[in-house]
Amino acid sequence: MSDAALWLYHRLPAPARSAVASLRGYYLRRWRYGPETDRLIAEALERDHWTAAQWDRAREERLVYVLQRAATRVPYYRALWQARRRRGDRSSWEDLANWPLLEKEAVRAQPEAFLADGCRPRRMWRVHTSGTTGTSVTIWRSRETERGLYALAAARRRHWYGLSRGDRCALIGGQLVTPTGQRRPPFWVWNAALNQLYMSSYHLAPAFLPYYLDALARYRVAYLEGYTSSLYALAQEALHLGRRDLQVAVAIPNAEPVEDYQRQAIAAAFGCSVRETYGMAESVAAASECPAGRLHLWPEVGHVEVVADGENVPAGASGELVCTGLLNADMPLIRYRIGDRGALASSLTPCQCGRTLPSLAAVEGRVDDVLFTSDGRRIGRLDPVFKADLPVREAQIVQDTLRRVRIRYVPTANFTPEAARTLVERLQARMGNVAVVLEPVAEIPRTAAGKFRAVVCNVPPEERATLNTLAYAHADLPPRT
């Protein structure tokens, strides 16, 4: 949604915003699901029990196809291999090890160069992501790829957890479904097309949390999805209030790591299992947690390598996750550095769930700090601020006090005052009345371990301790019914 359209949307009454969300939902549903969906789900569930030999054969066949298509029909890679031939390099593109690592900056700078010949972006689904780098990457997927991806999600999330497409979901995400300055519920919209209660992640102040819990009960949701920090905030409030009317089938945290204390609180508050997921908008890797607690990869989506010091490491060893997309052959990303670290699990120990899918032993990274507002809200995953192809190479948000936030950014040559205003306006739209200071820099500093942090919170603990009092003092709340 453009900034102008968002401005108009926020001026609609709450029922009209839900109607707009439902219309958008019907559009999304046509893209994600079709007459082939049930067949694709059944096939995915059958593959859950393939032998290792079957998976090896299927992966090799798909990998050969994707590499050949990339080397011969994708402009970026075609130029790369032609340049190698001119230099006398006769290495084969059929061997994945001969392909160089791909940086996000290369995709961000010229995304169209990664589209295969004949692809028409206007007829494809476009996704913007900033992930762990704080910069925007544009990805295109065909309708076929989109439906394949959502069939896998239905199989390895809903079906694994005993859910159906008709079950009601509460999703807490980063879309601005409600104006950030709004201080009275509803802080959500009902998307009838997707049976989804979409709840704002920007209004989770202590004073507002009871209204969120009331909405979960009123809409009779069957399962929860959302940022880990958001689900944890709801769980803490439910436990504090002693609510016993919020039972759901499963809670599915995403976008942030799940700590043990968060898992325990969410499970206790909603009387459910907590199943972690892993993925990214580039769709080069995906994983979901089975009932036995193992994080199983979806091999159809991508091939995952773990690399340390330029070399692949064995299962159990930690390193950088390097992924080759297999599902989206129209925009293949080969040996793509996703910016996370982790380790593959050994295939020698069968999973108690009976599935033979490979799995991740650990996922490191993706640890963005949560920021705080003066009215007690906790804001995580601020990457939407940078999602509209703004002319920045990378960016970092730093909060020093409850009233002051800095945006460090590395501008491109075409950075303009208008882009600067957009950065400030988008951050204030999510955090409210804060002073935003822009700091152009040549490079964003890394941690001692060389990691990039997209969000850094330096608010002193004594300031955070005042948040609950401030939240209730600023609230303008109607009686709960």
Number of C-alpha atoms within 10 A of each C-alpha: 10 7 12 8 9 14 12 9 20 17 12 13 9 19 12 14 20 20 16 16 23 20 15 15 19 15 12 14 14 11 18 18 18 14 7 12 17 14 10 19 20 14 14 20 17 12 17 19 14 14 12 13 9 11 19 12 11 13 17 12 11 16 23 16 14 23 24 15 19 26 19 17 17 24 16 20 22 18 14 14 20 14 12 13 12 9 9 9 11 10 13 11 16 15 11 14 13 10 17 11 16 17 15 19 15 13 19 19 15 13 17 19 17 22 24 21 15 9 15 13 14 8 11 18 15 12 15 20 22 27 23 23 23 26 29 29 25 20 24 26 24 20 17 16 21 18 21 24 23 17 24 23 19 22 23 23 21 16 16 15 20 9 17 13 11 11 14 19 23 23 22 22 20 20 14 21 22 24 19 19 14 14 16 13 17 16 24 23 22 22 21 17 17 20 18 23 24 25 26 23 29 28 30 24 25 23 23 22 19 18 21 21 17 16 20 22 15 11 15 18 21 20 23 23 21 22 21 23 24 22 25 22 19 22 25 18 18 23 15 10 10 10 16 11 16 20 19 20 16 22 26 22 27 21 21 21 20 20 10 8 9 20 20 16 20 26 19 17 24 24 17 18 19 25 24 24 22 19 16 14 16 23 21 28 25 23 23 24 22 21 14 11 15 21 25 25 24 23 24 22 23 25 22 21 23 22 20 14 8 10 11 16 17 15 16 15 17 19 23 23 24 25 23 26 24 26 25 25 21 24 26 25 28 25 23 22 20 20 18 18 20 21 24 25 19 15 13 6 8 12 17 12 11 11 17 19 21 22 22 21 17 15 18 15 16 19 18 19 21 16 24 22 25 23 25 24 25 22 21 22 25 25 23 20 22 23 18 18 16 20 20 20 21 25 27 23 25 22 22 15 20 23 16 15 24 18 21 21 22 20 21 12 9 9 13 13 8 8 15 15 11 16 18 19 16 16 22 18 17 23 26 20 17 19 16 19 14 16 14 14 14 12 13 17 13 10 9 7 6 8 15 23 22 26 23 18 17 13 17 11 8 8 12 15 11 13 21 16 14 17 18 16 11 13 16 12 13 10 5 8 5
